Amino acid sequence: MSRELTFLSFWAINGALDAPRLYGQLDAIRASGFDGVVFHPRRYPDQPPYLSATYFDGVSELILHAKSIGLRFWIYDENGWPSGIAGGEVLRQLPASRCEWIEWREDEGQGRIALGSKQAVNSLDDAATALFIRLTYDGYRLGLQPEAFAHVEGFFSDEVAFLDGHGLTLKTGAAPWDRRLPERYLEQYGEELEPLLPLLFTSGEGADRLRIRYWELLSDLLAESFYQPVAEWCAAHGKRFTAHLKAEEHPYFQLSYSGSCLELLRQVETPAIDALERYPGNDYYPKLARSVAMQQGRGGALAEAMGGGGWGVNPETFEAYALWLAGHGIDTFVIHLQQDRLDTQAIQDWPPSMPAHMTWRDAFPSLLRSVRAKAARLPDLSGDPELLIVLPTRGVMAGFNPREARGMNEHDGSQAPDTEAAAMSLAAVRLVEAVHRSGIHAELSEERTLERDGLLSEGRLHIGHRAYRRVLPADGCMWSDEGLLDRLRRAGVQVMGTDEWQAFAANGHGESATSAIRSAAPVIPPQDEWSVRKLPAANCLPVEWRQLEDGRIGADILIERMGELPGRLEVFLHDRVESLHANGRRMIVKPDGDGFVADLGEGADVELGPSDFVLRLEADPMPLGEPLPAAFIQGRFAINTRSEWTDKDGRQLMTAGPLVLAPIDRLSGRSDMIRGGYPFCGDPVTIAKTIQLPPGACGRLRLAGLRADAAYVRIGGRSGQWCWGPEWTVDLPEDATGEIEIEAMLYPSTYNRYGPHRHIDGDRHLVSPDQFKGIHNFADRPDAPACTLGAQWHAVKWEWDGHIELLVQDDQFQAKAGS
């Protein structure tokens, strides 16, 4: 691709503005290879109060430190999300602010329009937006030190949709309402709106026309009331402005939240998308942001990436995800999420927290270099595309009945209803994906944009800064200007149908997304078996609290052969508790890093149970604090199960337990760290073997059969190299020959540390707070039970069982090397 990738850390500030601690985090983010941060108050504890003078002083210090170490600095414009409420201050100052909607009610066989409302900040309210800008944007401008404000590159706005952005239509079947709509409708279309409103919910003559006009007017109001004022403020003060919407996955989904994503993203200086989960999504929504950016001459597009991907995100999935987005022209990545403090809520808050809290965090500089190098080999999308796909936004609007949208998944728009409008929307997405897979460089637009902004010149359709020779209207497009397509044809623009674009692709048009690289042939040199050089420095066992009758919480830890456990045991808590007792003895709990630690001592006090020793913990949560703080037993021990670890899905193992702390066994020749007693460990294991390299060996080494998140590999005692799946390769030093020792530090999945271990699916590709609580929600598979916590513990495999391969591209050397 033509532009260098930019990586920003979505830096979630959930603790006090403690400058020394936060300076250290900025230094670590810079050392990890990031270009900058998006400063994001998130569950911010008001220390000092949000948007106060002392708050701005503290943020100024952070900005100036970022400047001193070469980090770019963006500001997220809210405490939480969605944007627009100034941490609740807008509603406090405008208590009369309301969100209104209309719904269809049937009484005794008769239907009627009913008006509903609630107290909330309304994105369609000009006064609310003006106050939000004054409190937040002007607050930063006037409150920050001038040098600090000058270093702020831009502002990030999040998921501002109709009304308060919380999915009114999907939840209730109602439609957003604004009291300006009747006057706007009369002024623009010359007829009264109120008598026509039933057609939003019922069929009848003129329903198509009414619905298109209604939803386009709502899109215009949202643009005028929120996005344009914020964009104008940013432009006036020399700041960039980025924003992503809600429900970008397909046109039917986005309609209920924002109307037209393309129309709203036109207002945004750096158009963005919210690319959630661990694995690539469809190819439609990354093209939305990129298309608007190029048509508007913005140059680049942004993605908030991997939110909710779960603690099982690893370098392999990160790289694949980033390259998927880069392949669509996304060049700025806001990596969701790095938590300031890893308390219990942060562990569960749309994880992961990266890079700071990943087991493989030290691999990040190498990972980002690898992504940048591979992205540089992707096709250059800066030139005019080969094809413009016109989305049927109006066609979807014409068939959209709000009552039919109820029940659709509010996260990704899945479970769309079996209606003509939803089918049209999903067919358009499939068309975009098919064109992308064919290698054709395509961009997106919609009917309204072509009619309003399209210009014909020299056989091309011009939209802003882009020119197109070929146009492919998706099925269902509806035109106010019925002669537009004929004019395109007469001007020399090829208007394609399904057969024509497929023939165009078959005739060799379109760039290949990958370059042909000759694969290296594997040679297996003589070698011995892997052996464990060093076990993890410490092990840990999650504490499963239960509620006690007196309001406290308790847990029982089983221990076998207590006297043989080496060293001391600790209890680590991610949140403060009022008191902690171990077998009746009150423990001293001290702050320690991201949490609090209680030293149980060597040979901790335990009770003798029927067959095991029992460590009985009892805790008093803090008043108004975390009721079930995440906690772990830490020390030098193994974890055995009284049942078996069995394969779940090829990636994970599971056991019903019970789990027991036991003395460390040197794995007894095993190459499986989960069955070997380390299912929840976050520290690496070091393994080693010796190989025989022939003279003149060159190329790369592949460590086959590894199952881990990442490996840090030393060849013959030299400086290490990071590698990860699926390649698991490292460069072979030029002078490496003869007997060489290979040492590899294998890093386990971060899921094994933080879970949710008891979720019925184990390590999921999408994790919200409810997956830890066992509450079935939109992030679960549709057939999951109401309670998603099961009897099985889960762990991602952490093992080794293969050879080291020498990958060479020199045929003569391969023949010389033999096997």
Disulfide bonds with the S-S distance in Angstrom:
none
